[in-house]
């Protein structure tokens, strides 16, 4: 089948959205002829990676690199990062449609699928090609819980601007048209599904589904099937991501300060961001210098090795579509501790980690500390949850299973689309 994928972010050498985009592209190409629209910034990384690695289905991938707006990417970004991202992606999607329209005249695509950026606000224009059109999985409608607004101090304008943009962008005429023409819409979490359902006509509600944007490769799992976390001397809690306010590292430190245990443990934090010095100061104020360590950014491949050495993974984000690192941690047999919200709650479900309810700031701090202490002290619980995490990923969330399911969906859409016309 000839598939057109829109993957603004697509890069095998980065984590997060770029790696998700690459995973969709590289795995769908194993059984399809894939044309992928992506931004040109990723070209040198992809060429280097493909030259150094054997990619199954590589001959089936046709990369269409498109430039992104320098106005938004370089100039506007200095003044308003959120507006820059919105403007850059909007302009890129317009260019992507023009290129797709020209290509479709000769290639005759069977289906068009928007996969990256996984943002509910940007369905783009590929629906105009008059072929089966899939939007998602997408997230982004999740918001910071009101009881945790103390953690956004100094960033209130960012949150208000984001909320305003979320409402404005889904009011634009193209948005409703795109949703109306979409044959399927996949939502990464309940919060996003709720927003999208309100924008979709009653008769079209059955084309909206919940589906995570993430997956894990079978080879990755095979390499870790016999992995053991049997370090019983000093428990390592792994945290990764940008050190920005919405990632909730300040909340985590407040909770670590409440942990009372005689069991040795370390909190390893990987990432960089504008909160780094503030967070380091907080560690000193709490006298946690022997407990909490900042390791900065490390290469993507090296990060995969850190999962193997850790014992617990913590995602303290105030809001997060799902969390790529959560899947990687589970595939490395790590139990997950996170807030009981957004996409992570659908994946973890309290059988392969501990989800902390969000009722009040004080309650979250105490309950997060309790969850951390429980997995620090209880070896059998920690290891059992880690094993369950691994097998849950293997059973439900591999890319091979996703490709098989999506191919069936593509075929069904193409057949039904012919009848619809």
Residue pairs with C-beta under 8 A, 6 or more apart in sequence:
1 31
1 32
1 33
1 110
1 111
1 407
1 410
1 411
1 414
2 32
2 33
2 35
2 107
2 108
2 109
2 110
3 28
3 32
3 33
3 34
3 35
3 109
3 110
3 111
3 112
3 113
3 410
4 35
4 36
4 37
4 100
4 103
4 104
4 109
4 111
4 112
4 113
4 126
4 129
5 24
5 25
5 28
5 34
5 35
5 36
5 37
5 113
5 114
5 115
6 36
6 37
6 93
6 96
6 100
6 112
6 113
6 114
6 115
6 116
6 124
6 126
7 21
7 22
7 24
7 25
7 36
7 37
7 38
7 115
7 116
8 21
8 37
8 38
8 39
8 68
8 89
8 92
8 93
8 96
8 116
8 117
9 17
9 18
9 20
9 21
9 38
9 39
9 42
9 116
9 117
10 18
10 21
10 22
10 25
10 36
10 38
10 42
10 46
10 116
11 18
11 19
11 21
11 22
11 42
11 45
11 46
12 19
12 22
12 26
12 45
12 46
12 49
12 53
13 45
13 48
13 49
13 300
14 45
14 300
15 300
15 303
15 324
15 325
16 324
17 116
17 117
17 118
17 324
18 42
18 116
19 300
19 324
20 115
20 116
20 118
20 213
20 214
20 324
21 38
21 115
21 116
22 46
23 215
23 217
23 399
24 115
24 116
25 34
25 36
25 61
25 115
26 55
26 56
26 57
26 61
27 215
27 217
27 399
27 400
27 402
27 403
28 34
28 403
28 406
29 57
29 58
29 60
29 61
30 56
30 57
30 60
30 403
31 57
31 403
31 407
32 60
32 407
32 410
33 60
33 62
34 57
34 60
34 61
34 62
35 62
35 64
35 103
35 107
35 109
36 61
36 62
36 63
36 64
37 64
37 66
37 96
37 99
37 100
38 63
38 64
38 65
38 66
39 65
39 66
39 67
39 68
39 92
40 65
40 66
40 67
40 68
41 68
42 65
43 63
43 65
46 63
50 58
55 61
64 99
64 103
66 92
66 95
66 96
66 99
67 95
68 88
68 89
68 91
68 92
69 87
69 88
69 91
69 92
71 87
72 83
72 84
72 85
72 87
72 88
72 91
73 84
73 88
76 83
76 84
76 87
77 84
80 161
82 158
82 161
82 162
82 165
83 161
83 165
86 121
86 165
86 169
89 117
89 119
89 122
90 122
93 122
93 124
93 125
94 125
96 124
96 125
96 126
97 124
97 125
97 126
97 128
100 109
100 112
100 126
100 129
101 128
101 129
103 109
104 129
104 131
109 129
109 131
110 131
110 132
110 410
110 414
111 131
111 132
111 133
111 134
111 410
111 413
111 414
112 126
112 127
112 129
112 131
112 132
112 133
112 134
113 133
113 134
114 122
114 123
114 124
114 126
114 134
114 135
114 136
114 138
115 136
115 137
115 213
118 136
118 137
118 138
118 139
118 140
118 188
118 213
118 321
119 138
119 139
119 140
120 136
120 138
120 139
120 140
120 141
120 170
120 187
120 192
120 195
120 196
121 140
121 165
121 166
121 169
121 170
121 175
122 169
123 135
123 174
123 175
123 178
123 179
123 182
124 178
125 174
125 178
126 133
127 133
127 177
127 178
127 181
127 182
128 181
131 417
132 183
132 410
132 413
132 414
132 417
133 178
133 181
133 182
133 183
134 182
134 183
134 184
134 185
134 186
134 409
134 413
135 178
135 179
135 182
135 184
135 185
135 186
136 184
136 185
136 186
136 187
136 188
136 211
136 213
137 186
137 187
137 188
137 211
137 212
137 213
138 185
138 186
138 187
138 188
138 192
138 213
139 187
139 188
139 189
139 191
139 192
139 213
139 321
139 322
139 342
139 343
140 166
140 192
140 321
141 166
141 189
141 191
141 192
141 194
141 195
141 196
142 189
142 191
142 192
142 319
142 320
142 321
142 341
142 342
143 163
143 191
143 319
144 151
144 152
144 159
144 246
144 318
144 319
145 318
145 339
145 341
145 358
147 358
147 359
147 360
147 361
147 364
148 248
148 251
148 318
148 358
148 361
148 364
150 361
151 245
151 248
151 250
151 251
151 318
152 158
152 159
152 245
152 246
152 318
154 245
155 245
155 246
166 195
169 175
170 195
170 199
175 199
176 199
179 185
179 196
179 199
179 200
179 204
180 200
180 201
180 204
182 207
183 207
183 413
183 417
184 207
184 209
184 409
184 413
185 196
185 200
185 207
185 208
185 209
186 209
186 210
186 211
186 213
187 193
187 196
187 208
187 209
187 210
187 211
188 210
188 211
188 212
188 213
188 321
188 322
188 343
189 210
189 321
189 322
189 342
189 343
189 346
190 210
190 342
190 346
191 341
191 342
192 321
193 208
193 210
196 208
197 205
197 208
200 207
200 208
210 346
212 322
212 343
212 346
212 347
212 397
213 321
213 322
214 322
214 324
214 326
214 327
214 397
215 327
215 397
215 398
215 399
215 401
215 402
216 327
216 328
216 331
216 393
216 397
216 398
216 399
217 398
217 399
217 400
218 398
218 399
218 400
220 331
221 331
221 390
221 393
221 394
221 398
224 308
224 331
224 332
224 333
224 390
225 390
227 308
227 332
227 333
227 390
229 310
229 311
229 333
229 334
229 382
229 383
229 386
230 383
231 311
232 379
233 264
234 264
234 265
234 266
235 263
235 264
235 265
235 266
235 311
235 312
235 375
235 376
235 382
236 265
236 266
236 268
236 309
236 310
236 311
236 312
237 265
237 266
237 267
237 268
237 310
237 311
237 312
237 313
237 314
237 372
237 376
238 268
238 270
238 306
238 307
238 310
238 311
238 312
238 313
238 314
238 329
238 334
239 249
239 252
239 267
239 268
239 269
239 270
239 313
239 314
239 315
239 316
240 269
240 270
240 271
240 303
240 306
240 325
241 247
241 270
241 271
241 317
241 325
242 271
242 272
242 273
243 249
243 269
243 271
243 272
243 273
243 274
243 275
243 276
243 279
243 294
244 273
244 274
244 275
245 275
245 318
246 317
246 318
246 319
246 320
247 271
247 273
247 316
247 317
247 318
247 320
248 316
248 317
248 318
248 339
249 269
249 275
249 279
249 316
250 275
250 278
250 279
250 282
251 316
251 318
251 364
251 365
251 368
252 267
252 314
252 316
252 368
253 279
253 282
253 283
253 286
253 288
253 292
254 365
255 316
255 364
255 365
255 366
255 368
255 369
255 372
256 267
256 286
256 288
256 291
256 292
256 369
256 372
257 286
257 288
257 369
258 365
258 366
258 369
259 265
259 369
259 372
259 373
259 376
260 373
261 373
261 376
261 377
263 376
263 377
265 291
265 376
266 291
266 292
266 293
267 288
267 291
267 292
267 293
267 314
268 293
268 295
268 306
268 310
269 279
269 292
269 293
269 294
269 295
270 295
270 296
270 297
270 298
270 303
270 306
271 296
271 297
272 296
272 297
276 294
279 294
280 294
283 289
283 292
298 306
304 328
304 332
307 313
307 328
307 329
307 331
307 332
307 334
308 332
310 329
310 332
310 334
311 334
311 375
311 382
312 334
312 335
312 337
312 372
312 375
312 376
312 382
313 325
313 326
313 329
313 330
313 334
313 335
313 336
313 337
314 336
314 337
314 338
314 372
315 323
315 325
315 326
315 336
315 337
315 338
315 339
315 344
316 338
316 339
316 368
317 323
317 338
317 339
317 342
318 339
319 341
319 342
320 342
320 343
320 344
321 342
321 343
322 342
322 343
322 344
322 347
323 338
323 343
323 344
326 336
326 338
326 344
326 347
326 348
327 347
327 393
327 397
329 336
329 389
330 336
330 347
330 352
330 389
330 390
330 392
330 393
331 389
331 390
331 393
332 390
333 386
333 387
333 389
333 390
334 386
334 389
335 352
335 353
335 354
335 375
335 381
335 382
335 385
335 386
335 389
336 344
336 348
336 352
336 353
336 354
336 385
336 389
337 353
337 354
337 356
337 368
337 371
337 372
337 375
338 344
338 345
338 348
338 353
338 355
338 356
339 355
339 356
339 358
339 364
339 368
340 355
340 356
340 357
340 358
341 358
344 355
345 355
347 392
347 397
348 355
348 389
349 355
351 385
351 388
351 392
352 385
352 386
352 388
352 389
352 392
353 385
353 389
354 371
354 374
354 375
356 364
356 367
356 368
356 371
357 363
357 364
357 367
358 364
374 381
375 381
375 382
375 385
376 382
